[in-house]
């Protein structure tokens, strides 16, 4: 599976923040936003939206992008079993 991260800007009221679109084999599967310094983990990534098998409504957060990629791979492989 090919996982691609595409940088975007996300409009969160009342400001804009750094974000990423995640594509799995060319299809949009999630949108992440950068966590503020006041949030745990500071500077990490939050799943704002997830689609298909990734949409478990828990909206996890991650410290590093390699953790995000591992979560995507594991969740999708478990779903396809």
C-alpha positions in Angstrom: 0.0 0.0 0.0 1.3 3.4 -1.0 0.7 6.1 1.8 1.2 9.7 0.9 1.1 12.8 3.1 0.2 16.1 1.4 0.6 19.4 3.4 -2.4 21.6 3.6 -3.7 24.5 5.6 -6.8 23.8 7.7 -9.3 26.4 8.8 -10.1 25.9 12.5 -12.1 28.7 14.0 -10.8 31.3 14.8 -7.5 30.5 13.1 -5.8 28.4 10.5 -3.3 25.6 11.3 -0.9 23.3 9.6 -2.5 20.1 8.3 -1.9 17.0 6.2 -4.1 15.0 3.9 -3.3 11.3 3.9 -3.8 9.3 0.7 -3.9 5.5 0.6 -3.2 4.2 -2.9 -4.3 7.6 -4.2 -7.6 7.8 -2.2 -8.1 10.4 0.6 -8.3 8.4 3.8 -7.7 11.0 6.6 -7.0 14.7 7.4 -4.6 15.6 10.3 -4.0 18.9 12.1 -0.9 19.9 14.0 -1.5 20.0 17.8 -0.9 23.3 19.7 1.8 23.5 22.3 -0.8 23.4 25.1 -2.2 20.1 23.9 -0.8 16.6 24.7 1.3 15.6 22.8 2.5 19.1 22.0 3.4 19.5 18.3 1.9 16.1 17.5 -0.8 15.3 15.0 -4.6 14.9 15.6 -6.9 13.0 13.3 -9.5 15.6 12.4 -11.3 13.4 9.9 -10.9 9.8 8.8 -12.8 7.9 6.1 -13.7 4.2 5.5 -12.0 1.7 7.8 -10.0 4.5 9.5 -13.2 6.2 10.7 -13.5 4.7 14.2 -14.7 8.0 15.7 -12.0 7.9 18.4 -9.8 10.5 16.5 -6.4 9.5 17.9 -3.4 11.8 18.2 0.2 10.9 17.5 3.6 12.4 18.2 5.3 11.5 15.0 4.2 10.9 11.4 5.7 7.4 11.4 3.2 6.5 14.2 0.4 7.8 11.9 1.6 5.7 9.0 1.8 2.6 11.3 -1.7 3.2 12.5 -3.0 3.5 9.0 -1.3 0.3 7.8 -2.4 -1.7 10.9 -6.0 -0.4 10.8 -6.4 -1.1 7.1 -4.7 -4.5 7.2 -7.0 -5.5 10.2 -10.0 -4.3 8.2 -9.1 -6.4 5.1 -8.6 -9.6 7.1 
